[in-house]
Amino acid sequence: MPALTLRLAQGTPCWVSLTTDDLPGARAFYGELLGWDFAPGPGQLGEYVRARVGAEAVAGLGVSEVTGFPVQWTTYFAVDSADRAAQLVRECGGTVAVGPLQAERAGRLAIAADVSGAVFGLWQGEEHLGREAGPAPGGPAWAELLTPDADGAAVFYRAVLGVPVAPAEGGSALLVDGRPVAGIRRGAELRGHPPRWRTHFAVADVEATARRAVELGGAVLVAPRHTGRGPTARLADPRGGHFSVLEVP
């Protein structure tokens, strides 16, 4: 996918970022697993790098400044105004944990949680517009919220992002320009974990990727299986960060 030159429509998942306590280890693991190399990113929130596939930035990796903060991937949604969207989060019963603040010249961001506690980001792109999920291996392919209150989540994200939410297989989907860009479903697989947005990365072979993740010190949480979106597996990196992989042609 060519580099973006126009800001993505509001409500589109535009970026994913890992918060970890072992940045060198994360670079080694994901670099080998997904074919990434790395370049420096904005230092507003501490040590941070951008992962690239070729010349294209596809994800961010950073070190948490908060002791005990969980290792996790965060999905960011494009917004026209991070300040306005953050205010809507509060008005709709969510919380804003970080920002809105300026990430140097890259853009303006906020990190928030919805009414059930699922963490997500808001990104008002300036020099860095993000990346639209697409089919290229190594990049984010799909975002899906697992929550005990799928109906409440649909109401929340419809109001905060200003996009329609329509019924979809297994739950509902956020729509941008009439097409699904992210899913919401009741979290039958939560098993004591908090509600969360799950990041899916595109890969050419799900089974081979799952085997390689284990060889690199990660784990397979849910074995490769077929879904309505294609073959997928849920994995964890060596520090326990959960993510999924989705096989693309």
N, C-alpha and C positions, 0 to 999 in steps of 0.2 A: 504494500500500500504506500503511495507517495506521501511525503510529509504534508501535514495539514497546513493550509494557508488561510482558512476561514474558521472562526470559532464554531464548534459543534453546536447544534441546536440544544436548547435547554432540556435537561432530563436525560441526555445521552451519557452512558458510562464512558468516561474519557481518559481515565487513568487508574492504575492500581499501584499501591505502594506498600512495601513490607517494612514493618517495624521489628527489629531484632536486637538481641544482645550480643550477636556475633556476626558483625558485618563481613570480615574476611571469610568466615566459614560459609555464610550465605552466598557470597560472590562465587566461591569455589563450587558449591553445590548446584546452584541454579545456572551458573555459567556452563557447567558440563552437561547438565540435564536438558536445558532448553536452548543451548547454543548462543548464550549471551556473551557480549563483552560489555565494558563499562566505561563511563565518562563521568566527570564531576558534575554534581547538580547544585542547586541553591543551598547555601549553608545556614539559612534562616533558623532551621530547627535542629541544628547540629550536623554531624557527619552524614552525608547523603550522596548517593551516586545514582545515575540513570543507567538502566540496562538497555542494551541496544541489540537489535538483530540487523546486521549490516550497518547502514547509516541511520536507521530509524530507531528512535527511543520508544521502548514498549512498556517500561515499568520503572519504579523507583525503589531503592533500598536504603534504609536509614537506621540509625541507632537511637533508641529511646533515651531521653534524658531523665525518665522517671524510673526509679528502682522498682523492679517487680512488674513492670508493664508487660502484658502478654506478648509473645511473638505472634504476629498476625498480619494478614493482608487486609488492606482497606480499599474499598471501591470508591472512586470519586465520580461525581456527576457534574457535567457541564452546567453552569448557570450564567445568566447574563449579569447578575449582581450577587456576589457572595454575601454582601451585607444584608440585602433584602431577603435572600434565601435563609440566612441564619436567623433573621427575625421571625420568619414564618415557622422555622423549626420550633422556636420557643412558643409562639402563639398556638401551635398545634400539639403541644404537650411533650415535645422532645427537649433535649438539652444540647448546648453548644459547649464543647470541652476546650477547643482551641480556636482562637481567632474571633472574627475574620482578621487576617493579617496579610501583609504583603510578603511574598516569597521573591525578594529582589525584583528583577524585571520580568520574571517568568509569568507571574500572575498573582491572583489574590485567592486565599484559601480559608476554609474553616473545616474543622472536624467536629462532627455532631453524633448524636445517638437518637434513634427514633423512640417511639413510645414504649417499645418493649426492650430497649437497651441495645439494639443492633447498631454498631458503629459504621459510619459512612463519611465521605468527604464531599465538600463542595468546591468546585474549581472554576474560577473566572479567569480564563486564559488570556494572557497578553502576548509576551514573546513565545511562551510555551503553551500551545493550544491543546496538548494532550494527544490521545490516539483513539480513534474509533475502533471498537472491537471488530475484528475481521477474521478471515480464514487462514492467514499466514501462520505457519508453525513458529512457535516461540512467543507469539503475542497473545494478549488476552482475547478470549473468544466468546465469553458469556459471563454474566453476573446473575446470581440467584440468591434471594433472601430466604433463609429458613427461619421461621418464627412461629410461636404458638398462637399468634393472633393475625392470621393472614388477612382477614377482612379489615381489621383496624389498621394494618400496615398499608393496605391499598388506599384507604382514605387519607392516611398521613402523607404518603408520597405523591398522591394526586394533588393535594393541597400545596405541599412544599415546592414541588418541581413544576407544577402547572401543566401536567401531561395527563392524557387519558390512561386509565387502567382497565383492561379488558379480560374476560375469562380466557384461560389458556389451559392446555393439558396439565393436570396436576395442581392447578391454582390459577394465577392471573399473571398478566404481563404489563409492564409499562410500555406505552406506545409513543413513538416519536415519528411524525409524518406518516402515521398509519402502520408502522412496522414495529414488531416487538424488539425491545432493546435490553430488557432485563426481566427476570422472573421473580415471582413471589409465591411461596407455597408454605403450607403448614409443615412445621419441622418435625416430622415423624422420626427423624434421625438425630434429634438434639441430644437425647440421652444424658441429660444433666449439663450439657454445654449451653452457654448463653446463646440467644438469637444472634445470627451473624449473616453477613453477606459473604457468599462463597465465590471466590475467583476461579474461573476455568481458563487454563492456557491451552492453546491449540498445539497439537502434536501430530506427527505423521503416523505413529503406531503406539496406541495406548498400552498394550501389553509389554512391549519392549521398554517403554518409558517407565512403567511401574517396576520392572525388574532392575533397571538402571538406578532408579531412586533408592532401592534397597542397597545396591552395591555401593552407593555413595554415602550411606549412613542414614538415609531416610527410612520411611516406613509406608506400607500400604494399609490404609485405614478401611477402604472398601475396594474389593478386588474389581478388576475390569469387568464391565457389564454393558449390555446394550440398553440405550434409552431412546426416547423420541428424538433427541438431538444428535444421536450417534453414540459410538462406543466411548465410555468414560470410566475414570477411576478416581478415587479420592486418596490423596497422599499426604504425607507430612515430611517436612524437612528435618534435618538433624536436631534442631532446637525446638521442634514441636509445632512449627507453623503449618497450618492446614491449607491445602489448596487442591484443586481438581485439574485433571487434564481431559481434554476432549479431542477425539480423533477427527481430523479433517481430511478430505480427499487430497 
